[in-house]
């Protein structure tokens, strides 16, 4: 099986390379063919300037049963700890620290997560067995700079899509998983009375908030003292190129302060600034939105998290239509907004080289 936790790039699979290989090597083994599919996908993407999150893994399905067995044994010990109130915060902490695919599919790397939770519950041996089983099952693992710790197999562990927790929990219950795995995972969904007591549900909600804040732990309205941070970011050539219209920053900030319909927030993770979101309310309840991500944190999902956080602000609840102008050559930004549900209004950029993206 060839798979990725993220969606496939717009250029799609390189069918020409795949079929050409089959024509030249009709007796090729399934493993070798799978690697051709993965490698040709990467090369095809790079040729089309799609260089973000190029990750694929080739998995030998005959070895997956051993992975499932080890996860089942690991889950049995985890279930025994669920009555203890600290277990939920320990789960949340492990989820936050492990290789995270929350933006793509609400998943987490199985081996990495097991290692962290194994340390906490003193089951390192069980975590190591999972890691070995994953290593045996994964024939080839194409990592990306955005997710350098991925081992090739992920597990569903919701962190971001809170609105669909109950829906996904109902689906989860219909799948023929081990009862231990179901018990170990289902309590993270708030509102399942059959599984969680009322007190435990409150703990779940605290855990959910903690997980969803991994990319940032606070946002603040932009103040004059924050301009020093922006000046540092504007030393980066990419920021300078994309956001030159904001300079000089002092004049731009003066416009922000005088305009009640212009909202700017800066987000932090601890003491590190991760990005700035800017929204200007226009006519007919439209919100024009733009982002700047800390240059040192590019291609790690911060743009998607920042975009989602800004659009959910209570101050912007009246916005009925979101718009963004993005340069045609800013592929990473286009992908970020399209992943959040924005769509190009026209198939070609305007005379200035911009696409207008809209979400309603």
N, C-alpha and C positions, 0 to 999 in steps of 0.2 A: 504494500500500500504506500502510495506517495501522498503526503498530506501536509497542511500547514494550519496553524491556529488562526492565522490572519486570512483575509480574503485574497483572491488571486489578482495580480496587477491587471490593469486594463488591457495590456497587450496580450494577455492570455498565455496559453501553453504554446510552445514552439512545435506545432504538429509536423511541420516540414522535417525538422531534425529527427523527430520520433519515427515517422514513417520511412524516412530515408535509412535510418538504422535498421528497422525491421526488414527492409528490402535487401540491404547489404548483408545482414546477419539474421536470417530467418530462424536459426537455432539458438538465438541469444537467450540466456537464462532470465527468469523473471526479475531476479535481483539486479542484474546488469541493466536490464531495460528500465527498471525503476530509477536507477541512478542516472541514466541518460535523460529521462524525463525531468528529473530534478535539476541537473546541471544545465540542460538546454533551456529550462525555464529561467534560471538565473541569468545566463548569457543573453537570452532574448530580452529580458527586462532591462538589463544594462544598456543594450543597444538602443532601446526606446526611452532612455533617460528615466526609467522607473527603478530607482536605486534605494528606496526606503523599505525596510522590513522584508528583505529578501531571505525568507526562511522556509526551509522544507525539511522533512525527514522521511526517510525510507524505512518502513517498519515491516519486519517479518511477522505476518499474522499468526503463524504457527507458534510463535513464542509469546504471544500476548496472554495466553492462558496462565502462564507462569507469573506474569505481572499481576494479573487479577488475583491470583492465589495469595501473593505476598501482600497486596493491598488489603485483601480480606482479613488476613491474620493481623495485620497492623491495626485495622479498624476495630477488631475485637477488643484490643487493649484500650483503644481510644474510647470506645463506648463505655467501658467500665468507669472511666473518669468523668463522664458527662454530668453526673449528679453534683460534682464539685463545682462551685460557682466560678472559680478562677479558670476553669477549662476553656470557657468561651473567650476570655481575654487572651489566653495563651494561643488559641486557634487564630484569633484575629492578628496577634503579633506575628505568628508564623506566616500567615497569609500576606501580611504587609512586607515582610522581609524577603519572601521567596520571589523568584522570577515571575513577573506579573504580566498576564495577558488580559487584564480587565477591560482595556479599551477595545480589544479586538473581539473577544468572545466570552468574557467573564471567566477565564480559565487561569490556572496557575501551573507552573511546571511541576510535575508529579514528584520527581526525585528531589528537587530543591526544597519543595514544601515539606516532604517527608523528613528530610534531614533536619530542618528547623524544628518541626514539631516533635521529632524523635528526641532531640536534645532536651526539649522542655519536659517531656513526659518520661524521660529516662528509658527510651526504647531505641537507642542508637542501632542496636543489632537489627531490629525490624526495618529501620530506615535504610540500612546498608543492603539488606536483602532486596528491597524494592529497587534501589539504585543498580544492583547487579542484574536484576531481571530486566530492567529498562535497557541497560547496556547490551544485553544479549538479544533483545528484540529489535533495537534500532540498528539497522545496517549502515545507514549514512545519516548524518545530522548536519544540515547546513544552517549555521548560526548567523545572526546579524548583529551589528553594533548596538542596535536597540535592545536586543535580548541576548546578551553574551553568555548567560548561564544555562540556557535551555538545553535539556538533555534529549529532547526528541519526542517525548510523550507528555501531554498535559492532562489535567483533570478539571472537571467543571467545579468551580467554587465561586459562587456569585459574590461580586464586590461592588459593581457600579450600577447595574440595571435593576435598581430597587423597585421600579414601577411594575416589573414583570416577575417579581419573586414568586408570588402565589401561583401564577400561570405556569411557570417553569417547575415549581414544586409538584403541581398536579401531574405534569407530564413525567416527571422523575419517578413518581410513585407507580406509574404504569409500566416501567421498564423492569425487567427481571434481574435486578441487581441482588447481590447478597443482602440479607437483612441487616448485617453488620454495617455494610457500606451505606445503606439507606439511612440507618439510624445515626451514623456518624455525620452525615451531611445534611439531612433534612432539617435539623433544628436551626440552621442558619436562616431559614425562611420565616419571617415574622407572621404570626396569625394562624399557625397550624395547631389548633387546639388539641387535636388527637395526639400530638407528639409532645408539645411543650406546655408546661404549666404557665399560668399568667405571670408569675415572677420570672420564669426563664425567658418569656417573650420580651420582657423589658430588657433583660440582659442581651438578648439578640439584637435589639434595636441599637443599643450602645455599641455593640460589636460592629454592626453594619455601618454606623457613622464613622467608626474608627477606620475600617477598611477603606471606605470611599474617599478618605482624606489623605491617602498615601501620597498622591502627587503634589498636594499642597495642604497646609494645615490652617491657613488663614488668608483672608483677603482684606485689603484696606483701600479706602478711597485715596487716590493719588494726592500727595501733598508736595509742597515745594522742595522739602528735603529729599524727596525721592528722585528728583531730577539728576542728582549725582549718579545714581544707578543707571539711569537712561543714558547719560553722557558716556559712561563706560561701555554700554552696549553699542552705542553709535560709533565706537571705534572699530567695530566689526564691519567688514566690507559689505556683507550681505544685508545687515540692518541698514547701513547707510544707503545702499542701493534701493531697498524697498520702501524705506520710510523717510526719505530725504525731505518730503513735504512738511514734516513736523519741525524742521529746523528753521530758525533758531528755537531751541526748546523753551526758552523763557517766554517768547511771544506765543508759542503754541499753548503753554500752560496758562498764560493770561486769558486766552480765548476759552479754555476749558473752565476756568473759574468764573468767567462772566456769562457763560452759556448754561442755563438751567437744564437744557435738553441734552447735554453732553456728559456722559458718565465714563469715568476712567478708574479702574481698579488695578492694584498691583498685588500679585499673589506671592506667598512665601511658603517654603518648607523649612521649618525651623527658622534660622536666621538667613537662609539663602533665598534671595529673590528668584522666582522661577519664570515670571512673565507678567505682561501687562495686557489687559483687555480694554478696548475703547468702543463705546457704543454711543452713537448720536441718533436721537429720535428725530425722524423726519415726518413729512406729511402722511396722512392716512395710516397712522399707527405703524409705520415702518421703522425698523431699527437697523442702521448701518453699522456693521461690526468689523473691527480689525484687531489683530493680535501682534504682540512682539514676544518671542520666547527668548529667555536668556541664551545667548549664543553657545554657552558651554553645555547646555542641556538639550540641544536639538536632537530630533529623531529618537526621542525616548517616550513619546506619548504626552508630553506636557501641553502641546498645542491643543490636542483633543480635549484634555481635561480642563484646560483654561476656557476653551470655547463652551463646553458644556456648563461649567460653573457660571459663566457670564450670562448665558441665556436663561438660566434658572433663577436669576436674581429677582427678588420680590419687587424691586424698583422698576423692573422692566416687564412686569406681568401684563401690561396693556399692549405690548408689541404683538401685532398680528402677522407681520411679514418681516423676515430677516433678509438683509441683502449684504453682499460683500463684493468688492471689486478686487480681483486678483490677477496679476500678470500671467500671461500664457506660459512663460518659462519658469514660473514658480511652482514646480510640480509638487513638491512636498506640501505646500500650503493648499493647493487645489485638492489633493488627496485628503488632507485633514478636514476641510469643509465638506467635501462630498461624503466622507464617512459619517459626518454629523447630519446628513440628510439634505444638504444644499445641492442644487442642480443648476447647471449652466442655462441661462435664459436663451442664449443663442449658441449654435455649434461652433462658431468661429469668434475670435476676439475682435474687439472694436478697433478703430483706427489707431488708438494709442497702445494697443497690445494687451488690453485687459479683457478678462471674462467677467461678466456680471453673474454672480451666483445668487440664487434665491431659495429661501425655505419659508413655507407658509404653514 
